[in-house]
Amino acid sequence: MATLKESQHFQKSAERALDLSELPPATVDETARRLMVQLKEVLDRIELAPIESIPDAQIMAKSEFKSWVIPNTEIRIQRVEKGARAGEYLFTSDTVERLPAFYATVKNRPYQANASVGWYDFVTYSPTGVALVLNNIVPLRWLLTTPDKQPTRATFLDQPAWRWLGIVIILAVGFIFVRLCFRLSHYWRSRADSSEQWADLLRPLSLVIVTPITALIFGEVLRISSSAYQVFTLSLWTLFYLVLTWTVWVIGGANRDQCDYSGTFAG
C-alpha cells in the first residue's frame, strides 16, 4: 500500500510538469493522468539526451529562447509567460495535445534499459483507485498485480470489463436511491397537505446528491478514461446543473405556497 500511495504521489508531481491550461476543466484530472502516463511511455522508448546536455536554470536565463526541445523529437519544454504558473518550465500545451499521437507512434517499440515495463497498462486498466479505497477491507494482492505481470485485458471503448461492471453497479445504486427518495416524497406529500411542496423538494435534492458523488466515483475510484469518461462526466454535470434549476424552482414554489397558506390562515 505504501508503494501504491508513493506512486500516486509521484504521478501527481509528474502531472504538474504538463501545461494543462488548454484542457477543459471538467475533464482535466483524468486527461492529465492519462497524458502523463503516455509521456512516460514515450520517454521510456526513445533514446534521451545525456543529463549534462540538458540546459539548467542558469543557461535558460541567458538564452534568448526560453524553451528546449528533446533531441530527435517534437516534445518541447517552455517557460510559461502568464497565468498562475508564470515563470515555470512545463511541457507545452501543444506537446500535451499531441501526446496521444506521439504515444501511438512509439508504443510498439522496445523499452529502453531500466524502463518501467507495463506501467501504462497498470495505471490505465488496473483497479488502483478501488484498491486505495478498499485497502482496509480487501488485500491488495486480490485486486492488483505488478506492472510487469499485467495480464492481457479485453476492453470495450478502452475500458476493461471490471470497470463496466463497476459503472453498472454505481448507476444501479444511484437509481435505487433516487427512486426511494421519489417514493418517500410522494408518501410525505399525501400525508401533509400544508407542506406538500416541501415534500417535492426531496426529488431534486436526491439527484443533487447522487450526480456529483457518481462523477467523483467514476473519476477517482473507477478511473474511467478517454471518451467514456468525457461522456459520463459531462452528462452527469449537465444533469447536476439542470437539477439545481429544478431545486430552485421547487423552493420558490414552496415558499410562495407557504406564504399563501399563512395568509389564508391569518384571514
C-alpha positions in Angstrom: 0.0 0.0 0.0 2.9 2.4 0.8 4.3 1.7 -2.6 1.0 2.4 -4.3 0.5 5.6 -2.4 4.0 6.7 -3.2 3.4 6.1 -6.9 0.3 8.2 -6.7 2.3 11.0 -5.2 4.9 10.8 -7.9 2.2 10.7 -10.5 0.6 13.9 -9.3 4.0 15.5 -9.2 4.7 14.5 -12.8 1.3 15.8 -13.9 2.4 19.3 -12.7 5.1 19.3 -15.4 2.3 19.5 -18.0 0.8 22.8 -19.3 -2.9 21.9 -18.8 -4.2 25.4 -19.4 -5.9 24.5 -22.7 -7.8 21.4 -21.3 -11.5 21.5 -20.4 -11.7 22.0 -16.6 -14.4 19.3 -16.2 -12.1 16.5 -17.6 -8.6 17.9 -16.7 -7.9 15.4 -13.9 -8.5 12.2 -16.0 -6.8 13.8 -19.0 -3.7 14.8 -17.1 -3.4 11.3 -15.6 -3.6 9.6 -19.0 -1.4 12.1 -20.8 1.3 11.9 -18.1 1.5 8.1 -18.5 1.6 8.4 -22.2 4.5 10.9 -21.9 6.4 8.5 -19.6 5.8 5.7 -22.1 7.2 7.8 -24.9 10.3 8.8 -22.9 10.8 5.1 -21.8 11.1 4.1 -25.5 13.3 6.8 -27.0 17.0 7.5 -26.5 17.2 10.5 -24.3 20.0 13.1 -24.3 22.7 12.8 -21.6 21.6 14.6 -18.4 24.6 17.0 -18.7 23.4 18.3 -22.0 20.0 19.4 -20.7 20.1 23.2 -20.0 19.7 24.2 -16.4 18.1 27.4 -14.9 21.3 29.5 -15.4 21.6 28.5 -19.1 18.0 29.2 -19.8 18.2 32.6 -18.1 20.9 33.6 -20.6 19.1 32.0 -23.6 17.1 34.2 -26.0 14.5 31.4 -26.5 13.0 30.2 -23.2 12.3 26.7 -24.5 14.1 23.4 -25.1 13.2 20.5 -27.4 14.1 16.9 -26.5 16.6 16.0 -29.3 15.1 14.0 -32.2 11.5 14.7 -31.1 8.9 17.4 -31.2 8.5 17.4 -27.4 9.0 20.9 -26.2 9.5 22.3 -22.7 8.9 26.1 -22.4 8.7 28.8 -19.8 5.1 29.9 -19.0 4.8 33.6 -19.6 1.5 34.4 -17.9 -1.1 32.9 -15.5 -0.8 31.3 -12.1 2.3 29.3 -13.2 4.2 32.1 -14.9 7.9 31.6 -14.8 7.8 27.8 -14.6 9.1 25.5 -17.3 6.4 23.0 -18.5 5.8 20.7 -21.4 3.9 23.0 -23.7 0.2 22.8 -24.3 0.9 21.9 -28.0 3.1 19.0 -26.8 0.3 17.9 -24.3 -2.3 18.0 -27.1 -0.1 15.8 -29.3 1.0 13.3 -26.7 -1.6 10.6 -27.8 -0.1 10.8 -31.3 3.4 10.6 -30.0 2.5 7.6 -27.9 0.8 5.9 -30.9 4.0 6.3 -32.9 6.3 4.6 -30.4 4.1 2.2 -28.4 5.3 -0.8 -30.4 8.9 0.0 -29.9 11.0 -1.9 -27.3 11.6 -0.2 -24.0 15.0 1.4 -23.2 17.1 -0.1 -20.4 15.7 0.5 -16.8 12.3 1.5 -18.1 9.1 0.6 -16.2 7.7 -2.1 -18.3 3.9 -2.5 -18.3 3.3 0.7 -16.4 0.8 2.1 -18.9 -1.5 -0.9 -18.7 -1.1 -1.0 -14.9 -2.2 2.7 -14.5 -4.8 2.6 -17.2 -6.6 -0.7 -16.7 -5.9 -1.9 -13.1 -8.3 -1.0 -10.3 -5.8 1.1 -8.4 -8.5 3.6 -7.3 -10.6 0.8 -6.0 -7.6 -0.7 -4.2 -6.9 2.6 -2.4 -10.5 2.9 -1.3 -10.8 -0.7 -0.1 -7.3 -1.2 1.2 -8.5 -1.8 4.8 -11.1 -4.4 3.6 -9.6 -6.3 0.6 -5.9 -7.3 0.4 -4.1 -5.5 -2.5 -3.0 -8.8 -4.0 -6.6 -9.7 -4.7 -7.0 -6.6 -6.9 -3.6 -5.8 -8.3 -0.7 -7.4 -10.0 2.7 -5.9 -10.5 3.1 -3.8 -13.7 5.5 -6.2 -15.4 2.9 -9.1 -14.9 -0.2 -7.4 -16.2 -2.5 -9.8 -17.9 -4.0 -9.2 -21.4 -7.2 -7.4 -20.8 -10.3 -7.4 -23.1 -11.7 -3.9 -23.3 -14.7 -2.2 -24.7 -14.4 1.5 -25.5 -11.0 1.3 -23.9 -12.5 0.2 -20.6 -11.8 -3.3 -19.0 -14.7 -5.5 -18.1 -14.4 -4.9 -14.3 -14.8 -1.1 -14.9 -18.0 -1.6 -16.9 -19.3 -3.8 -14.0 -18.5 -1.0 -11.6 -20.2 1.5 -13.7 -23.4 -0.6 -13.8 -23.3 -1.1 -10.0 -22.8 2.5 -9.2 -25.5 3.6 -11.6 -27.9 1.0 -10.2 -27.2 2.1 -6.6 -27.8 5.7 -7.5 -31.0 4.9 -9.4 -32.3 2.9 -6.4 -31.5 5.8 -4.0 -33.2 8.3 -6.2 -36.2 6.0 -6.7 -36.6 5.6 -3.0 -36.5 9.4 -2.5 -39.2 9.9 -5.1 -41.4 7.3 -3.3 -40.7 8.9 0.0 -41.6 12.3 -1.4 -44.9 11.0 -2.7 -45.7 9.5 0.7 -45.0 12.7 2.6 -47.0 14.7 0.0 -50.0 12.5 0.5 -49.9 12.9 4.3 -49.2 16.6 4.8 -51.1 18.9 2.6 -49.7 22.1 4.1 -46.1 21.0 3.3 -46.6 19.2 0.0 -44.3 21.5 -1.9 -41.5 20.9 0.6 -42.0 17.2 0.2 -41.5 17.7 -3.6 -38.0 19.1 -2.8 -36.8 15.7 -1.9 -36.9 14.6 -5.5 -34.4 17.1 -7.0 -32.3 17.0 -3.8 -31.8 13.3 -4.3 -30.3 13.9 -7.8 -28.3 16.9 -6.5 -26.6 14.5 -4.1 -26.2 11.5 -6.4 -24.8 13.1 -9.5 -21.6 14.7 -8.1 -20.9 11.6 -6.0 -21.3 9.4 -9.0 -19.0 11.7 -11.1 -16.4 11.6 -8.3 -16.5 7.8 -8.1 -16.2 7.4 -11.8 -13.2 9.7 -11.9 -11.3 8.9 -8.7 -12.3 5.3 -7.8 -13.2 3.6 -11.1 -10.9 6.0 -13.0 -12.8 5.8 -16.3 -10.7 7.0 -19.1 -10.8 8.5 -22.6 -14.0 9.3 -24.4 -16.1 7.2 -22.0 -15.0 9.4 -19.1 -15.9 12.6 -21.1 -19.4 11.3 -22.0 -20.2 10.1 -18.4 -18.7 13.2 -16.7 -20.2 15.8 -18.9 -23.6 14.1 -18.9 -23.6 13.9 -15.0 -22.6 17.5 -14.6 -25.1 18.7 -17.1 -27.8 16.8 -15.2 -26.5 18.3 -11.9 -26.9 21.9 -13.1 -30.3 21.1 -14.6 -31.4 19.6 -11.3 -30.1 22.7 -9.4 -32.5 24.7 -11.5 -35.3 22.4 -10.7 -34.4 22.6 -7.0 -34.5 26.4 -7.0 -37.9 26.3 -8.8 -39.3 23.9 -6.2 -38.0 26.0 -3.3 -39.6 29.1 -4.8 -42.9 27.4 -5.3 -42.8 26.0 -1.7 -42.1 29.5 -0.2 -44.9 31.0 -2.3 -47.4 28.3 -1.2 -46.3 28.7 2.4 -47.0 32.4 2.3 -50.4 31.9 0.7 -51.3 29.3 3.3 -50.2 31.6 6.2 -52.2 34.4 4.7 -55.3 32.3 4.4 -54.9 31.0 8.0 -54.5 34.5 9.3 -57.5 35.7 7.5 
